[in-house]
Amino acid sequence: MKILIVTQYYDPEPIYIPGTVARGLAERGHEVTVITGYPNYPHGRIYGGYRQRLRGSEYDGPVKVVRTPLLISHSKNPIGRLANYLSFALSAMAASWSVRGADVVYVYATQMTPAIGPSMIRAFGGSPYVMHVQDLWPESVTGSSMVGGGRTSRFIAAILEPWLRFLYKQATATVAIAPTMASMLVERGVPSSRIKMLFNWANEKVSDLDPPNEQVERPLKSDQVLIVYAGNLGDHQDLETVIRAAKSVETEENLRFEVYGSGMARGRLEKLASELGVLNLTFCGSVSATEMRSVYEKADFQLVTLKDREIFRGTIPSKLQAALFNGSAIMSNIAGDVAQICASEQLGFTCEPGSVDAMADMFRAGGRTAVAARRQMAANGREFYRSTMSLDQGMDALEKILLEAATTGKSK
């Protein structure tokens, strides 16, 4: 097939799925072109070696990468963030008209705006497109601190919802990343025949590192228990609850916490930890994908957390797949699919979302778990990932979805 990928983020930005999809499809013999922005995420500065122009092109192996300009903003200012999203959507749409003849378009939708171009082109008889939804809108927008809730949130939702229905109607297929998300999309009017459920996979091909070998028995860790959070320090991750719960278990001398990553909430979280006088938790800053291997190696549990909101019951954060792939046991406060998977597969501990006391109890339970039991949880996770969420399985399923969309979409 001739496949066009539209994604606001692409290598060298640390959003790995679009790159693995593009290269994976090219390795399978497809002709792949990517339309993306100039790399600036997450720090809001153009990466070294790049300069914004009206149009730039390069090659990622056999994949042609077309870069289009965008206004850069990763601040809390909602106008700046909206300008960032829309500027890419419009410049990508202009570029899409010049990349004609695609059998199918794949839209990587962390936000929904990259689908503006493909949906408009489809409305005028253009190529069918598949939307890979990572976060449900409008809640991901209206629930952020940038909006502030109340009437503003309701007003924004009223504007976005008709447009979202249009996107779903135009899409030949919509890919959900969790079973509950798939059900939610059907409730929002997406025909069940056009919904596909596909778990995300981990970044399995981190450069210069071999994948973790589950056949090699790792050394037994000590009775000291290290609980790690690694990821975005944003509005939705509920890290305030983590900090307060860590404070409440300071008397458990064998428990330690480390937080890795950056994001809009980092300053606020560090201030909260300082005000509370939290002594058992350390902010470690950002590390590279390759450096994360050592973090996984030393951690006893990986934290996978989100705030207590209905849409998050249908969300599986990518840090879950990363932790399972790298052989880590899990601690999570996410209700819905994540809780069900952790319980049924015995991957670690879960607790009620939004509760400091429940999270503190989960920390204590993990701290009192025998070393061998923790290691078994990690082994369970590695096996579940290999059997259900691996890159090869994901690419097989996605290739099939794209082929079906190309076939059925062109017949309409």
Secondary structure, 3 states (H helix, E strand, C coil): CEEEEECCCCCCCCCHHHHHHHHHHHHCCCEEEEEEECCCCCCCCCCCCCCCCCCEEEEECCEEEEEECCCCCCCCCHHHHHHHHHHHHHHHHHHHHHCCCCCEEEEEECCCHHHHHHHHHHHCCCCCEEEEECCCCCHHHHCCCCCCCHHHHHHHHHHHHHHHHHHHHHCCEEEECCHHHHHHHHHCCCCHHHEEECCCCCCCCCCCCCCCCCCCCCCCCCCCEEEEEECCCCCCCCHHHHHHHHHHCCCCCCEEEEEECCCCCHHHHHHHHHHHCCCCEEEEECCCCCCHHHHHHHCCEEEECCCCCHHHHHCCCHHHHHHHHCCCEEEECCCCHHHHHHHHHCCEEECCCCCHHHHHHHHHHHHCCCHHHHHHHHHHHHHHHHHHCCHHHHHHHHHHHHHHHHHHHHCC
